[in-house]
Amino acid sequence: MKEAFQPLFQPLTLANGSTLKNRFVLAPLTHTISNEDGTVSDREVAYMDSRTKGIGLGITAASYTNVEGQAFPGQPSISKDEDIEGLRRIAETIKANGAKAVVQIHHGGVKSLPNLVPNGDVKGPSEVDTLGFFNKEPHHARAMTGDEIQQAIKDFGHATSLAIQAGFDGVEIHGANHYLIHQFFSPYYNRREDMWGEPLRFPMAVVDEVVRVVDEEGPEDFIIGYRFSPEEAESPGITMSRTKCLVDALIEKPLDYLHVSLGDIHSVTREGEYQGEKRISLLLDWIDNRMPLIGVGSIYSGQDVLDAHATGAPLLALGRGLLFDPALVEKIESGREEEIIDYFDPEREDKHQLPEELWQAFAAGHYPSPKKH
Ligand SMILES: Cc1cc2nc3c(=O)[nH]c(=O)nc-3n(C[C@H](O)[C@H](O)[C@H](O)COP(=O)(O)O)c2cc1C
C-alpha cells in the first residue's frame, strides 16, 4: 500500500468499545432485490458479500420497520419474526468479511409507496402531495395521528430488537434523505401544531427508544449510529443552522457515530448563515471530536479517498464507488489503486457485477454517475 493511505487502514474504537478494523464504510444502498415479503433473498446475500470486502463497517440497505413505511420495491424488512433468519444471513456474511455489520432502520413516511403499503394509506408528519422512489407522478400522504406516531417510534425499537436477535453489531437510524425521521425534522414536511411539530421531538424519541432497547437487550458493544441530511432543497427546509441544533442534541445521546448524507463530501452550504462553507468542515467543527463522523459522497478513486481523508472525517463511506468496483478498498490496500473502476460503464453489463435491478437503474440514469474518462 502507498504510505499516504496508511492512516485509512488504522483501526477505530467506538465509544461502546467495539473496534472497526479500518476507516472504510459501505454506505447504505437500496438494491430492490429482497423478496416481495421483505425477507432476504439469496441474490441479496451474494450481493452484500461482494460489496463488503476490505471495509471496516458495512451498512445494509434501508430496511423498513413497518410495512406501512415501505418506500421501495424489493426493500428489506426488519419488522417481523420471519425476517430474522434472512437478516442473520446478512449479518453473518458481512462479519465473515471482517467488517462490523449494521442494519439501517427506516420508515418512508410520506415517501412510502401507495402500491406497497396496506390499503395505499401513505402517511407522515403532515398532509402533502409528494413524489416517491422513481415516480413521475406525485401521490397523496395524510398526517399521522398521535397514536400512529407512538407506534412508529415503538417500531424502531422493535426493529432494533430484531437486529440484536439476528446477530447484527448495530443499527443505523435513518434520519436522512427525506424519509420519516427527516420529515419530522423538516419545516417543509412537518407543519403540525401539536407537540410533534417541535422539530427535535420525534427524532429524539426514536433515538431514546432505540437506546432503551439496546440497554435492555443488546450486548454492551452494540453500535448505534444516526444518519442525517444537513440541508434540503425544499423551502422552508432544513438548513445548516437547524442541523447544528440536531447535532448538538445527538451529541448528548449515547450514540457511537454520526453519518452525514451528502452527494459530494466537498459540497458547500446552499444558503443562510453558513452559505459557501464546506458542510463537512462545519459538522466536524461542531462535533469537535466528541463522536466519529462518517463522511460520504463522490469518492471513487484513490485520489478521491485521499482528498476526502484530508477533510478530517475519521470514517469514509463509499456508495457508488463500491457499486462500480467492489474491490475498491482491496485495490488500495494492495497498492493497485490505479486499477480501480471509478466510473459507470453503460456498455459493459458484466463490468460492475451489479444485480440486474441496480444495473438497470444506473443505465437508465436514475442515479447520477461519473462516465468513463
Ligand atoms: C443506488 C443507491 C441506493 C441508495 N440507498 C440508500 C439507502 O438505502 N439509505 C441511505 O441512507 N442512503 C442511500 N443512498 C445514498 C448513499 O448512501 C450515499 O449517501 C450516496 O450515494 C453518496 O455516496 P456515494 O457518492 O459514495 O455514492 C443510496 C444511493 C444510491 C446510489
The ligand as an SDF file (V2000), in Angstrom:
LIG
                    3D

 31 33  0  0  0  0  0  0  0  0999 V2000
  -28.3090    3.0020   -5.5400 C   0  0  0  0  0  0  0  0  0  0  0  0
  -28.3300    3.8520   -4.3190 C   0  0  0  0  0  0  0  0  0  0  0  0
  -29.1110    3.4690   -3.2260 C   0  0  0  0  0  0  0  0  0  0  0  0
  -29.1020    4.2230   -2.0330 C   0  0  0  0  0  0  0  0  0  0  0  0
  -29.8020    3.7800   -0.9510 N   0  0  0  0  0  0  0  0  0  0  0  0
  -29.6870    4.4150    0.2440 C   0  0  0  0  0  0  0  0  0  0  0  0
  -30.2770    3.8780    1.4240 C   0  0  0  0  0  0  0  0  0  0  0  0
  -30.9060    2.8160    1.4160 O   0  0  0  0  0  0  0  0  0  0  0  0
  -30.1170    4.5780    2.5780 N   0  0  0  0  0  0  0  0  0  0  0  0
  -29.4120    5.7510    2.6330 C   0  0  0  0  0  0  0  0  0  0  0  0
  -29.3060    6.3510    3.7080 O   0  0  0  0  0  0  0  0  0  0  0  0
  -28.8230    6.2620    1.5300 N   0  0  0  0  0  0  0  0  0  0  0  0
  -28.9270    5.6140    0.3560 C   0  0  0  0  0  0  0  0  0  0  0  0
  -28.2580    6.1020   -0.7500 N   0  0  0  0  0  0  0  0  0  0  0  0
  -27.3100    7.2240   -0.5810 C   0  0  0  0  0  0  0  0  0  0  0  0
  -25.8960    6.6560   -0.3390 C   0  0  0  0  0  0  0  0  0  0  0  0
  -25.8170    6.0110    0.9150 O   0  0  0  0  0  0  0  0  0  0  0  0
  -24.8150    7.7430   -0.3960 C   0  0  0  0  0  0  0  0  0  0  0  0
  -25.0480    8.6880    0.6120 O   0  0  0  0  0  0  0  0  0  0  0  0
  -24.7620    8.4690   -1.7350 C   0  0  0  0  0  0  0  0  0  0  0  0
  -24.8260    7.5530   -2.8090 O   0  0  0  0  0  0  0  0  0  0  0  0
  -23.4980    9.3190   -1.8760 C   0  0  0  0  0  0  0  0  0  0  0  0
  -22.3610    8.4910   -1.7140 O   0  0  0  0  0  0  0  0  0  0  0  0
  -21.5300    7.9490   -2.9870 P   0  0  0  0  0  0  0  0  0  0  0  0
  -21.1360    9.1560   -3.7780 O   0  0  0  0  0  0  0  0  0  0  0  0
  -20.3710    7.2090   -2.4050 O   0  0  0  0  0  0  0  0  0  0  0  0
  -22.4360    7.0720   -3.7910 O   0  0  0  0  0  0  0  0  0  0  0  0
  -28.3140    5.3940   -1.9560 C   0  0  0  0  0  0  0  0  0  0  0  0
  -27.5620    5.7970   -3.0730 C   0  0  0  0  0  0  0  0  0  0  0  0
  -27.5440    5.0420   -4.2300 C   0  0  0  0  0  0  0  0  0  0  0  0
  -26.6730    5.4550   -5.3810 C   0  0  0  0  0  0  0  0  0  0  0  0
  1  2  1  0
  2  3  1  0
  2 30  2  0
  3  4  2  0
  4  5  1  0
  4 28  1  0
  5  6  2  0
  6  7  1  0
  6 13  1  0
  7  8  2  0
  7  9  1  0
  9 10  1  0
 10 11  2  0
 10 12  1  0
 12 13  2  0
 13 14  1  0
 14 15  1  0
 14 28  1  0
 15 16  1  0
 16 17  1  0
 16 18  1  0
 18 19  1  0
 18 20  1  0
 20 21  1  0
 20 22  1  0
 22 23  1  0
 23 24  1  0
 24 25  2  0
 24 26  1  0
 24 27  1  0
 28 29  2  0
 29 30  1  0
 30 31  1  0
M  END
$$$$
